[in-house]
Amino acid sequence: MKWTDTQLIAEELYDRFPNIDPKTIRFTDLHRWVMELDGFDDDPNRSGERILEAIQAAWIVEAE
């Protein structure tokens, strides 16, 4: 899984953190949680605010 796999990452985060409201997360936490996902294998420095926003938006849709 890479940073560009936003939908897959969002699905994994939803499964891993079912009680978290993705609208309230901090990007520092989101970054760390993505890095900790099983199967995630990408450079931590390749993410940025734009990618994290896309992951958060996909997670919000998944949660709804």
PDB file of N, CA, C and O in Angstrom:
ATOM      1  N   MET A   1       0.843  -1.164   0.000  1.00  0.00           N
ATOM      2  CA  MET A   1       0.000   0.000   0.000  1.00  0.00           C
ATOM      3  C   MET A   1       0.900   1.242   0.000  1.00  0.00           C
ATOM      4  O   MET A   1       1.897   1.304   0.720  1.00  0.00           O
ATOM      5  N   LYS A   2       0.530   2.214  -0.813  1.00  0.00           N
ATOM      6  CA  LYS A   2       1.288   3.467  -0.933  1.00  0.00           C
ATOM      7  C   LYS A   2       0.380   4.631  -0.562  1.00  0.00           C
ATOM      8  O   LYS A   2      -0.833   4.466  -0.432  1.00  0.00           O
ATOM      9  N   TRP A   3       0.976   5.815  -0.392  1.00  0.00           N
ATOM     10  CA  TRP A   3       0.209   7.000  -0.023  1.00  0.00           C
ATOM     11  C   TRP A   3      -0.907   7.287  -1.021  1.00  0.00           C
ATOM     12  O   TRP A   3      -1.944   7.834  -0.646  1.00  0.00           O
ATOM     13  N   THR A   4      -0.712   6.931  -2.266  1.00  0.00           N
ATOM     14  CA  THR A   4      -1.709   7.221  -3.298  1.00  0.00           C
ATOM     15  C   THR A   4      -2.913   6.285  -3.247  1.00  0.00           C
ATOM     16  O   THR A   4      -3.899   6.520  -3.946  1.00  0.00           O
ATOM     17  N   ASP A   5      -2.857   5.246  -2.445  1.00  0.00           N
ATOM     18  CA  ASP A   5      -3.970   4.301  -2.303  1.00  0.00           C
ATOM     19  C   ASP A   5      -4.967   4.819  -1.264  1.00  0.00           C
ATOM     20  O   ASP A   5      -5.264   4.140  -0.281  1.00  0.00           O
ATOM     21  N   THR A   6      -5.472   6.017  -1.494  1.00  0.00           N
ATOM     22  CA  THR A   6      -6.275   6.694  -0.479  1.00  0.00           C
ATOM     23  C   THR A   6      -7.529   5.915  -0.087  1.00  0.00           C
ATOM     24  O   THR A   6      -7.862   5.843   1.096  1.00  0.00           O
ATOM     25  N   GLN A   7      -8.221   5.338  -1.050  1.00  0.00           N
ATOM     26  CA  GLN A   7      -9.448   4.611  -0.731  1.00  0.00           C
ATOM     27  C   GLN A   7      -9.152   3.368   0.105  1.00  0.00           C
ATOM     28  O   GLN A   7      -9.832   3.107   1.097  1.00  0.00           O
ATOM     29  N   LEU A   8      -8.158   2.620  -0.288  1.00  0.00           N
ATOM     30  CA  LEU A   8      -7.776   1.418   0.452  1.00  0.00           C
ATOM     31  C   LEU A   8      -7.321   1.782   1.865  1.00  0.00           C
ATOM     32  O   LEU A   8      -7.679   1.103   2.828  1.00  0.00           O
ATOM     33  N   ILE A   9      -6.543   2.838   1.987  1.00  0.00           N
ATOM     34  CA  ILE A   9      -6.090   3.296   3.302  1.00  0.00           C
ATOM     35  C   ILE A   9      -7.292   3.683   4.163  1.00  0.00           C
ATOM     36  O   ILE A   9      -7.358   3.326   5.339  1.00  0.00           O
ATOM     37  N   ALA A  10      -8.245   4.418   3.572  1.00  0.00           N
ATOM     38  CA  ALA A  10      -9.435   4.831   4.317  1.00  0.00           C
ATOM     39  C   ALA A  10     -10.225   3.625   4.806  1.00  0.00           C
ATOM     40  O   ALA A  10     -10.707   3.619   5.939  1.00  0.00           O
ATOM     41  N   GLU A  11     -10.360   2.619   3.975  1.00  0.00           N
ATOM     42  CA  GLU A  11     -11.072   1.401   4.376  1.00  0.00           C
ATOM     43  C   GLU A  11     -10.366   0.701   5.525  1.00  0.00           C
ATOM     44  O   GLU A  11     -11.004   0.246   6.474  1.00  0.00           O
ATOM     45  N   GLU A  12      -9.051   0.618   5.433  1.00  0.00           N
ATOM     46  CA  GLU A  12      -8.262  -0.013   6.497  1.00  0.00           C
ATOM     47  C   GLU A  12      -8.384   0.769   7.801  1.00  0.00           C
ATOM     48  O   GLU A  12      -8.529   0.173   8.868  1.00  0.00           O
ATOM     49  N   LEU A  13      -8.328   2.089   7.725  1.00  0.00           N
ATOM     50  CA  LEU A  13      -8.451   2.918   8.927  1.00  0.00           C
ATOM     51  C   LEU A  13      -9.837   2.778   9.549  1.00  0.00           C
ATOM     52  O   LEU A  13      -9.971   2.717  10.771  1.00  0.00           O
ATOM     53  N   TYR A  14     -10.850   2.727   8.720  1.00  0.00           N
ATOM     54  CA  TYR A  14     -12.217   2.551   9.218  1.00  0.00           C
ATOM     55  C   TYR A  14     -12.351   1.224   9.962  1.00  0.00           C
ATOM     56  O   TYR A  14     -12.979   1.158  11.018  1.00  0.00           O
ATOM     57  N   ASP A  15     -11.763   0.183   9.410  1.00  0.00           N
ATOM     58  CA  ASP A  15     -11.815  -1.130  10.065  1.00  0.00           C
ATOM     59  C   ASP A  15     -11.011  -1.147  11.362  1.00  0.00           C
ATOM     60  O   ASP A  15     -11.412  -1.781  12.338  1.00  0.00           O
ATOM     61  N   ARG A  16      -9.898  -0.462  11.370  1.00  0.00           N
ATOM     62  CA  ARG A  16      -9.011  -0.485  12.530  1.00  0.00           C
ATOM     63  C   ARG A  16      -9.489   0.433  13.660  1.00  0.00           C
ATOM     64  O   ARG A  16      -9.291   0.135  14.838  1.00  0.00           O
ATOM     65  N   PHE A  17     -10.116   1.543  13.289  1.00  0.00           N
ATOM     66  CA  PHE A  17     -10.562   2.534  14.279  1.00  0.00           C
ATOM     67  C   PHE A  17     -12.051   2.836  14.099  1.00  0.00           C
ATOM     68  O   PHE A  17     -12.411   3.950  13.720  1.00  0.00           O
ATOM     69  N   PRO A  18     -12.914   1.860  14.365  1.00  0.00           N
ATOM     70  CA  PRO A  18     -14.345   2.059  14.106  1.00  0.00           C
ATOM     71  C   PRO A  18     -15.003   3.111  14.996  1.00  0.00           C
ATOM     72  O   PRO A  18     -16.066   3.626  14.649  1.00  0.00           O
ATOM     73  N   ASN A  19     -14.402   3.434  16.119  1.00  0.00           N
ATOM     74  CA  ASN A  19     -15.008   4.399  17.043  1.00  0.00           C
ATOM     75  C   ASN A  19     -14.431   5.800  16.922  1.00  0.00           C
ATOM     76  O   ASN A  19     -14.779   6.687  17.701  1.00  0.00           O
ATOM     77  N   ILE A  20     -13.551   6.003  15.948  1.00  0.00           N
ATOM     78  CA  ILE A  20     -12.941   7.318  15.742  1.00  0.00           C
ATOM     79  C   ILE A  20     -13.749   8.088  14.702  1.00  0.00           C
ATOM     80  O   ILE A  20     -14.102   7.550  13.652  1.00  0.00           O
ATOM     81  N   ASP A  21     -14.035   9.346  15.003  1.00  0.00           N
ATOM     82  CA  ASP A  21     -14.688  10.216  14.030  1.00  0.00           C
ATOM     83  C   ASP A  21     -13.589  10.832  13.162  1.00  0.00           C
ATOM     84  O   ASP A  21     -12.807  11.644  13.656  1.00  0.00           O
ATOM     85  N   PRO A  22     -13.514  10.468  11.891  1.00  0.00           N
ATOM     86  CA  PRO A  22     -12.427  10.964  11.048  1.00  0.00           C
ATOM     87  C   PRO A  22     -12.455  12.483  10.839  1.00  0.00           C
ATOM     88  O   PRO A  22     -11.469  13.060  10.381  1.00  0.00           O
ATOM     89  N   LYS A  23     -13.565  13.125  11.168  1.00  0.00           N
ATOM     90  CA  LYS A  23     -13.638  14.583  11.035  1.00  0.00           C
ATOM     91  C   LYS A  23     -12.840  15.294  12.127  1.00  0.00           C
ATOM     92  O   LYS A  23     -12.528  16.478  11.996  1.00  0.00           O
ATOM     93  N   THR A  24     -12.508  14.576  13.203  1.00  0.00           N
ATOM     94  CA  THR A  24     -11.859  15.216  14.351  1.00  0.00           C
ATOM     95  C   THR A  24     -10.381  14.852  14.495  1.00  0.00           C
ATOM     96  O   THR A  24      -9.743  15.266  15.463  1.00  0.00           O
ATOM     97  N   ILE A  25      -9.834  14.098  13.569  1.00  0.00           N
ATOM     98  CA  ILE A  25      -8.450  13.644  13.732  1.00  0.00           C
ATOM     99  C   ILE A  25      -7.449  14.726  13.335  1.00  0.00           C
ATOM    100  O   ILE A  25      -7.723  15.591  12.503  1.00  0.00           O
ATOM    101  N   ARG A  26      -6.294  14.643  13.956  1.00  0.00           N
ATOM    102  CA  ARG A  26      -5.176  15.533  13.600  1.00  0.00           C
ATOM    103  C   ARG A  26      -4.335  14.829  12.547  1.00  0.00           C
ATOM    104  O   ARG A  26      -4.219  13.604  12.550  1.00  0.00           O
ATOM    105  N   PHE A  27      -3.756  15.601  11.658  1.00  0.00           N
ATOM    106  CA  PHE A  27      -2.943  15.009  10.594  1.00  0.00           C
ATOM    107  C   PHE A  27      -1.715  14.281  11.142  1.00  0.00           C
ATOM    108  O   PHE A  27      -1.239  13.328  10.526  1.00  0.00           O
ATOM    109  N   THR A  28      -1.204  14.714  12.281  1.00  0.00           N
ATOM    110  CA  THR A  28      -0.068  14.000  12.865  1.00  0.00           C
ATOM    111  C   THR A  28      -0.469  12.585  13.265  1.00  0.00           C
ATOM    112  O   THR A  28       0.287  11.636  13.058  1.00  0.00           O
ATOM    113  N   ASP A  29      -1.667  12.450  13.841  1.00  0.00           N
ATOM    114  CA  ASP A  29      -2.176  11.121  14.200  1.00  0.00           C
ATOM    115  C   ASP A  29      -2.474  10.308  12.947  1.00  0.00           C
ATOM    116  O   ASP A  29      -2.125   9.130  12.865  1.00  0.00           O
ATOM    117  N   LEU A  30      -3.116  10.939  11.976  1.00  0.00           N
ATOM    118  CA  LEU A  30      -3.449  10.239  10.734  1.00  0.00           C
ATOM    119  C   LEU A  30      -2.194   9.702  10.063  1.00  0.00           C
ATOM    120  O   LEU A  30      -2.173   8.556   9.614  1.00  0.00           O
ATOM    121  N   HIS A  31      -1.166  10.508   9.992  1.00  0.00           N
ATOM    122  CA  HIS A  31       0.101  10.089   9.380  1.00  0.00           C
ATOM    123  C   HIS A  31       0.660   8.866  10.096  1.00  0.00           C
ATOM    124  O   HIS A  31       1.068   7.897   9.456  1.00  0.00           O
ATOM    125  N   ARG A  32       0.677   8.915  11.405  1.00  0.00           N
ATOM    126  CA  ARG A  32       1.215   7.807  12.200  1.00  0.00           C
ATOM    127  C   ARG A  32       0.381   6.541  12.006  1.00  0.00           C
ATOM    128  O   ARG A  32       0.932   5.452  11.842  1.00  0.00           O
ATOM    129  N   TRP A  33      -0.939   6.683  12.023  1.00  0.00           N
ATOM    130  CA  TRP A  33      -1.818   5.522  11.875  1.00  0.00           C
ATOM    131  C   TRP A  33      -1.652   4.873  10.507  1.00  0.00           C
ATOM    132  O   TRP A  33      -1.660   3.647  10.397  1.00  0.00           O
ATOM    133  N   VAL A  34      -1.505   5.680   9.477  1.00  0.00           N
ATOM    134  CA  VAL A  34      -1.290   5.126   8.134  1.00  0.00           C
ATOM    135  C   VAL A  34       0.027   4.356   8.101  1.00  0.00           C
ATOM    136  O   VAL A  34       0.093   3.250   7.565  1.00  0.00           O
ATOM    137  N   MET A  35       1.070   4.945   8.675  1.00  0.00           N
ATOM    138  CA  MET A  35       2.375   4.290   8.688  1.00  0.00           C
ATOM    139  C   MET A  35       2.323   2.952   9.427  1.00  0.00           C
ATOM    140  O   MET A  35       3.098   2.050   9.109  1.00  0.00           O
ATOM    141  N   GLU A  36       1.433   2.808  10.396  1.00  0.00           N
ATOM    142  CA  GLU A  36       1.326   1.588  11.194  1.00  0.00           C
ATOM    143  C   GLU A  36       0.437   0.510  10.567  1.00  0.00           C
ATOM    144  O   GLU A  36       0.377  -0.608  11.078  1.00  0.00           O
ATOM    145  N   LEU A  37      -0.245   0.828   9.476  1.00  0.00           N
ATOM    146  CA  LEU A  37      -1.133  -0.155   8.846  1.00  0.00           C
ATOM    147  C   LEU A  37      -0.348  -1.337   8.291  1.00  0.00           C
ATOM    148  O   LEU A  37       0.730  -1.172   7.719  1.00  0.00           O
ATOM    149  N   ASP A  38      -0.906  -2.531   8.471  1.00  0.00           N
ATOM    150  CA  ASP A  38      -0.302  -3.720   7.878  1.00  0.00           C
ATOM    151  C   ASP A  38      -0.325  -3.571   6.367  1.00  0.00           C
ATOM    152  O   ASP A  38      -1.350  -3.209   5.791  1.00  0.00           O
ATOM    153  N   GLY A  39       0.775  -3.843   5.741  1.00  0.00           N
ATOM    154  CA  GLY A  39       0.843  -3.777   4.291  1.00  0.00           C
ATOM    155  C   GLY A  39       1.209  -2.403   3.753  1.00  0.00           C
ATOM    156  O   GLY A  39       1.377  -2.240   2.545  1.00  0.00           O
ATOM    157  N   PHE A  40       1.336  -1.404   4.636  1.00  0.00           N
ATOM    158  CA  PHE A  40       1.741  -0.083   4.155  1.00  0.00           C
ATOM    159  C   PHE A  40       3.242  -0.058   4.010  1.00  0.00           C
ATOM    160  O   PHE A  40       3.976  -0.387   4.942  1.00  0.00           O
ATOM    161  N   ASP A  41       3.693   0.335   2.832  1.00  0.00           N
ATOM    162  CA  ASP A  41       5.125   0.338   2.550  1.00  0.00           C
ATOM    163  C   ASP A  41       5.454   1.500   1.617  1.00  0.00           C
ATOM    164  O   ASP A  41       5.568   1.334   0.402  1.00  0.00           O
ATOM    165  N   ASP A  42       5.603   2.669   2.214  1.00  0.00           N
ATOM    166  CA  ASP A  42       5.959   3.844   1.426  1.00  0.00           C
ATOM    167  C   ASP A  42       6.798   4.766   2.301  1.00  0.00           C
ATOM    168  O   ASP A  42       6.811   4.647   3.526  1.00  0.00           O
ATOM    169  N   ASP A  43       7.481   5.666   1.661  1.00  0.00           N
ATOM    170  CA  ASP A  43       8.347   6.618   2.344  1.00  0.00           C
ATOM    171  C   ASP A  43       7.496   7.581   3.177  1.00  0.00           C
ATOM    172  O   ASP A  43       6.584   8.210   2.642  1.00  0.00           O
ATOM    173  N   PRO A  44       7.779   7.705   4.475  1.00  0.00           N
ATOM    174  CA  PRO A  44       6.995   8.602   5.325  1.00  0.00           C
ATOM    175  C   PRO A  44       7.019  10.048   4.837  1.00  0.00           C
ATOM    176  O   PRO A  44       6.080  10.804   5.088  1.00  0.00           O
ATOM    177  N   ASN A  45       8.072  10.430   4.151  1.00  0.00           N
ATOM    178  CA  ASN A  45       8.216  11.809   3.690  1.00  0.00           C
ATOM    179  C   ASN A  45       7.468  12.093   2.384  1.00  0.00           C
ATOM    180  O   ASN A  45       7.449  13.235   1.926  1.00  0.00           O
ATOM    181  N   ARG A  46       6.863  11.087   1.788  1.00  0.00           N
ATOM    182  CA  ARG A  46       6.137  11.281   0.535  1.00  0.00           C
ATOM    183  C   ARG A  46       4.717  11.772   0.756  1.00  0.00           C
ATOM    184  O   ARG A  46       4.023  12.110  -0.202  1.00  0.00           O
ATOM    185  N   SER A  47       4.283  11.814   1.994  1.00  0.00           N
ATOM    186  CA  SER A  47       2.940  12.319   2.275  1.00  0.00           C
ATOM    187  C   SER A  47       3.020  13.810   2.538  1.00  0.00           C
ATOM    188  O   SER A  47       4.069  14.348   2.892  1.00  0.00           O
ATOM    189  N   GLY A  48       1.901  14.449   2.357  1.00  0.00           N
ATOM    190  CA  GLY A  48       1.790  15.872   2.648  1.00  0.00           C
ATOM    191  C   GLY A  48       0.355  16.186   3.015  1.00  0.00           C
ATOM    192  O   GLY A  48      -0.487  15.292   3.098  1.00  0.00           O
ATOM    193  N   GLU A  49       0.090  17.435   3.229  1.00  0.00           N
ATOM    194  CA  GLU A  49      -1.249  17.837   3.640  1.00  0.00           C
ATOM    195  C   GLU A  49      -2.297  17.420   2.607  1.00  0.00           C
ATOM    196  O   GLU A  49      -3.392  16.993   2.975  1.00  0.00           O
ATOM    197  N   ARG A  50      -1.978  17.537   1.352  1.00  0.00           N
ATOM    198  CA  ARG A  50      -2.933  17.189   0.293  1.00  0.00           C
ATOM    199  C   ARG A  50      -3.309  15.706   0.326  1.00  0.00           C
ATOM    200  O   ARG A  50      -4.483  15.356   0.202  1.00  0.00           O
ATOM    201  N   ILE A  51      -2.319  14.849   0.492  1.00  0.00           N
ATOM    202  CA  ILE A  51      -2.583  13.412   0.551  1.00  0.00           C
ATOM    203  C   ILE A  51      -3.360  13.062   1.816  1.00  0.00           C
ATOM    204  O   ILE A  51      -4.307  12.276   1.770  1.00  0.00           O
ATOM    205  N   LEU A  52      -2.965  13.638   2.929  1.00  0.00           N
ATOM    206  CA  LEU A  52      -3.668  13.369   4.184  1.00  0.00           C
ATOM    207  C   LEU A  52      -5.111  13.853   4.130  1.00  0.00           C
ATOM    208  O   LEU A  52      -6.003  13.202   4.673  1.00  0.00           O
ATOM    209  N   GLU A  53      -5.347  14.990   3.479  1.00  0.00           N
ATOM    210  CA  GLU A  53      -6.715  15.471   3.307  1.00  0.00           C
ATOM    211  C   GLU A  53      -7.541  14.495   2.471  1.00  0.00           C
ATOM    212  O   GLU A  53      -8.706  14.241   2.776  1.00  0.00           O
ATOM    213  N   ALA A  54      -6.934  13.950   1.418  1.00  0.00           N
ATOM    214  CA  ALA A  54      -7.637  12.990   0.561  1.00  0.00           C
ATOM    215  C   ALA A  54      -7.971  11.714   1.334  1.00  0.00           C
ATOM    216  O   ALA A  54      -9.062  11.162   1.184  1.00  0.00           O
ATOM    217  N   ILE A  55      -7.035  11.249   2.156  1.00  0.00           N
ATOM    218  CA  ILE A  55      -7.275  10.058   2.976  1.00  0.00           C
ATOM    219  C   ILE A  55      -8.393  10.345   3.973  1.00  0.00           C
ATOM    220  O   ILE A  55      -9.298   9.529   4.147  1.00  0.00           O
ATOM    221  N   GLN A  56      -8.331  11.500   4.623  1.00  0.00           N
ATOM    222  CA  GLN A  56      -9.356  11.863   5.597  1.00  0.00           C
ATOM    223  C   GLN A  56     -10.729  11.949   4.923  1.00  0.00           C
ATOM    224  O   GLN A  56     -11.713  11.452   5.472  1.00  0.00           O
ATOM    225  N   ALA A  57     -10.809  12.561   3.760  1.00  0.00           N
ATOM    226  CA  ALA A  57     -12.085  12.691   3.047  1.00  0.00           C
ATOM    227  C   ALA A  57     -12.648  11.319   2.684  1.00  0.00           C
ATOM    228  O   ALA A  57     -13.848  11.082   2.826  1.00  0.00           O
ATOM    229  N   ALA A  58     -11.795  10.423   2.222  1.00  0.00           N
ATOM    230  CA  ALA A  58     -12.243   9.071   1.876  1.00  0.00           C
ATOM    231  C   ALA A  58     -12.705   8.319   3.122  1.00  0.00           C
ATOM    232  O   ALA A  58     -13.668   7.554   3.067  1.00  0.00           O
ATOM    233  N   TRP A  59     -12.024   8.535   4.237  1.00  0.00           N
ATOM    234  CA  TRP A  59     -12.403   7.896   5.504  1.00  0.00           C
ATOM    235  C   TRP A  59     -13.764   8.410   5.973  1.00  0.00           C
ATOM    236  O   TRP A  59     -14.583   7.637   6.471  1.00  0.00           O
ATOM    237  N   ILE A  60     -14.004   9.707   5.817  1.00  0.00           N
ATOM    238  CA  ILE A  60     -15.285  10.296   6.203  1.00  0.00           C
ATOM    239  C   ILE A  60     -16.413   9.645   5.396  1.00  0.00           C
ATOM    240  O   ILE A  60     -17.448   9.280   5.952  1.00  0.00           O
ATOM    241  N   VAL A  61     -16.209   9.504   4.105  1.00  0.00           N
ATOM    242  CA  VAL A  61     -17.212   8.860   3.248  1.00  0.00           C
ATOM    243  C   VAL A  61     -17.417   7.412   3.676  1.00  0.00           C
ATOM    244  O   VAL A  61     -18.551   6.936   3.735  1.00  0.00           O
ATOM    245  N   GLU A  62     -16.339   6.717   3.972  1.00  0.00           N
ATOM    246  CA  GLU A  62     -16.419   5.316   4.409  1.00  0.00           C
ATOM    247  C   GLU A  62     -17.200   5.207   5.720  1.00  0.00           C
ATOM    248  O   GLU A  62     -17.976   4.269   5.906  1.00  0.00           O
ATOM    249  N   ALA A  63     -16.999   6.149   6.610  1.00  0.00           N
ATOM    250  CA  ALA A  63     -17.663   6.123   7.917  1.00  0.00           C
ATOM    251  C   ALA A  63     -19.157   6.427   7.824  1.00  0.00           C
ATOM    252  O   ALA A  63     -19.938   6.008   8.677  1.00  0.00           O
ATOM    253  N   GLU A  64     -19.537   7.145   6.802  1.00  0.00           N
ATOM    254  CA  GLU A  64     -20.954   7.493   6.633  1.00  0.00           C
ATOM    255  C   GLU A  64     -21.666   6.345   5.963  1.00  0.00           C
ATOM    256  O   GLU A  64     -22.871   6.423   5.723  1.00  0.00           O
TER     257      GLU A  64
END
